[in-house]
């Protein structure tokens, strides 16, 4: 187990209170905006493997494979640009919130370049959001992991959906014709997130509904929406995935699909599907390390949020029974040692 293998200094770096605001400080650049937890490439093989076993036990087999593929692609990018100390297969941080338990809430965060996962547990409940997954490039074409590729199904299904719509629906769904459109208001595009609205440090952001509704689509188009959402829920174990998918599809009048960019076979693009319980985004980005000034299909960013208190298990936390914690402190001059009781989750 992870905790049994950690030294006391490692435990101090690894462990945070279940209500710590550090939950919200994950980020996806290659440089750390918040350095916390244990970085895998600085650990023993045994401890690193123990941490990966936590991910394997949490995620679906398909989801774990996707996460490992994202890590390997990051390592491949580090080799291409000759920066393996900054970007490698294990340049990711693991953070523990609370103490693993079958009766009390706890969770973990795993984050680094192009892969950020947040898992919250309470009894039999698992909340896996927010998450971010990206790749530049999105395929390994040489070396021991040649043929590894991710985020292609999200791309293929999104384009299939947009191309299947009527001309009138396409015009309404396409909120901007260009990926960096002069018609965009200030702040709608930025160099880091580009078209993404729900990335790191965007908790509690209010995102307007745009585009066309699920209810207005043909049955075949609705089926593609279902396939897209199921792909975005891939990290979840199969039973939880089907429960979340059913919930996500239960708001046909409030589920919106919007698009930015062209929709020819070779066009880069952005799309978003959103309703009261899920937001997913897909974006082709311009190059950061590979030098393409314009967005290209080999640099992809995707993410998932669960709005209205879904992220980080916030909606579940009020259901958790209170416990008393007593904190002892050194007395000030003229005072006696005492205790302070507080309600925690």
Residue pairs with C-beta under 8 A, 6 or more apart in sequence:
1 50
2 14
2 47
2 50
2 51
2 54
2 94
2 96
3 11
3 96
3 100
5 44
5 46
5 47
5 50
6 14
6 38
6 47
10 38
10 47
13 36
13 37
13 38
14 37
14 38
14 94
14 95
14 96
15 96
15 99
16 22
16 23
16 36
16 95
16 96
16 97
17 97
17 98
17 344
18 97
18 98
18 104
18 105
18 106
18 107
18 344
18 345
19 317
19 344
19 345
20 97
22 34
22 36
22 95
22 97
23 97
23 107
23 109
23 118
23 312
24 201
24 203
24 312
25 33
25 34
25 36
25 201
26 34
26 109
26 111
26 116
26 118
26 132
26 200
27 33
27 34
27 111
27 116
27 200
27 201
28 111
28 112
28 113
28 114
28 115
28 116
28 132
28 134
28 199
28 200
29 113
29 192
30 83
30 86
30 87
30 91
30 112
30 113
31 86
32 93
32 112
33 200
35 93
36 93
36 95
37 93
37 94
37 95
37 96
37 109
38 47
38 51
38 93
38 94
38 95
39 90
39 91
39 92
39 93
40 48
40 51
40 52
40 90
40 91
40 92
40 93
40 94
41 48
41 88
41 89
41 90
41 91
43 51
48 90
51 94
54 94
54 108
55 64
55 67
55 110
55 117
56 64
58 108
58 119
58 126
58 128
59 67
59 117
59 128
59 235
59 236
59 237
60 234
60 235
60 236
60 237
60 238
60 241
62 234
63 234
63 235
63 236
66 133
66 150
66 234
66 235
67 110
67 115
67 117
67 133
67 235
69 148
69 149
69 150
70 114
70 115
70 133
70 134
70 135
70 150
71 89
71 90
71 92
71 115
72 89
72 140
72 145
72 148
73 114
73 135
73 137
73 138
73 139
73 140
73 148
73 150
74 87
74 88
74 89
74 91
74 112
74 113
74 114
74 115
75 84
75 87
75 88
75 89
75 90
76 137
76 140
76 143
76 145
76 148
77 87
77 136
77 137
77 289
78 84
78 86
78 87
78 88
78 91
79 143
80 289
80 290
81 87
81 289
87 113
91 112
91 113
92 110
92 111
92 112
92 115
93 109
93 110
93 111
93 112
94 108
94 109
94 110
95 108
95 109
95 110
95 111
96 106
96 107
96 108
97 106
97 107
97 108
97 109
97 120
98 104
98 105
98 106
98 107
99 106
100 106
100 121
102 123
103 123
104 122
104 320
104 323
105 120
105 121
105 122
105 313
105 316
105 317
105 320
105 345
106 120
106 121
107 118
107 119
107 120
107 121
107 312
107 313
108 118
108 119
109 116
109 117
109 118
109 119
110 116
110 117
110 118
111 117
114 132
114 133
114 134
114 135
114 136
114 301
115 132
115 133
115 134
116 130
116 131
116 132
116 133
116 200
117 128
117 131
117 235
118 128
118 129
118 130
118 131
118 311
118 312
119 126
119 127
119 128
120 126
120 127
120 128
120 312
120 313
120 316
121 127
121 313
122 313
122 316
122 319
122 320
125 313
125 316
126 236
126 237
126 240
127 306
127 310
127 311
127 312
127 313
127 316
128 235
128 236
128 240
129 304
129 305
129 306
129 310
129 311
129 312
130 198
130 203
130 303
130 304
130 305
130 306
130 311
130 312
131 235
131 303
131 304
132 199
132 200
132 301
132 302
132 303
133 150
133 151
133 301
133 302
133 303
134 151
134 285
134 299
134 300
134 301
134 302
135 150
135 151
135 299
135 300
136 285
136 287
136 288
136 289
136 290
136 298
136 299
136 300
137 290
137 298
137 299
138 149
138 150
138 151
138 152
138 297
138 298
138 299
138 300
139 147
139 148
139 149
139 298
140 146
140 147
140 148
140 149
141 147
151 300
151 302
153 231
154 228
154 231
154 232
154 282
154 300
154 302
155 282
155 297
155 300
157 224
157 227
157 228
157 231
158 228
158 269
158 271
158 282
159 263
159 265
159 269
160 224
161 221
161 224
161 225
161 228
161 257
161 271
162 170
162 173
162 174
162 259
162 263
162 269
162 271
163 263
164 218
164 220
164 221
164 224
165 173
165 212
165 217
165 221
169 212
169 216
169 217
170 259
170 263
172 211
172 212
173 211
173 212
173 257
173 258
173 259
174 258
174 259
174 260
174 261
174 263
175 210
175 211
175 258
175 259
175 260
176 183
176 184
176 260
176 261
177 261
177 262
178 260
178 261
179 194
179 195
179 260
179 261
179 268
179 269
179 270
179 284
179 294
179 295
180 189
180 194
181 189
181 260
188 195
189 195
192 199
193 199
194 270
194 283
194 285
194 286
194 295
194 301
195 260
195 270
195 281
195 283
196 281
196 283
196 301
196 303
197 205
197 207
197 272
197 281
198 205
198 207
198 279
198 281
198 303
198 305
199 301
199 303
203 311
207 274
207 279
207 307
209 254
209 256
209 274
210 256
210 258
210 272
211 256
211 257
211 258
211 259
211 272
212 256
212 257
212 258
213 252
213 253
213 254
213 255
213 256
213 257
214 222
214 225
214 249
214 251
214 252
214 253
214 255
214 256
214 257
214 275
215 252
215 253
215 255
217 225
217 257
222 252
225 249
225 255
225 257
225 273
226 245
226 249
228 273
228 280
229 245
229 248
229 249
229 273
229 278
229 280
230 241
230 245
232 278
232 280
232 302
232 304
233 241
233 244
233 245
233 248
233 304
234 241
236 244
244 278
247 277
247 278
248 255
248 275
248 277
248 278
249 255
251 275
251 276
251 277
254 275
254 276
255 273
255 274
255 275
256 272
256 273
256 274
256 275
257 271
257 272
257 273
258 271
258 272
259 269
259 270
259 271
260 269
260 270
260 271
261 267
261 268
261 269
261 270
261 284
261 295
262 268
262 269
263 269
266 297
268 284
268 294
268 295
268 296
268 297
269 282
269 284
270 281
270 282
270 283
270 284
271 281
271 282
272 279
272 280
272 281
272 282
273 279
273 280
274 280
274 307
276 307
276 308
277 306
277 307
277 308
277 310
278 304
278 305
278 306
278 307
278 310
279 304
279 305
279 306
279 307
280 302
280 303
280 304
280 305
281 301
281 302
281 303
282 300
282 301
282 302
283 295
283 300
283 301
283 302
284 295
284 296
284 297
284 299
284 300
285 295
285 296
285 299
285 300
285 301
286 292
286 293
286 294
286 295
286 296
286 299
287 293
287 296
287 299
288 299
290 298
290 299
292 299
305 311
308 315
309 315
317 345
320 345
322 343
322 344
323 344
324 341
324 342
324 343
325 341
325 342
325 344
326 339
326 340
326 341
327 339
327 340
327 342
328 337
328 339
329 337
329 340
330 337
331 337
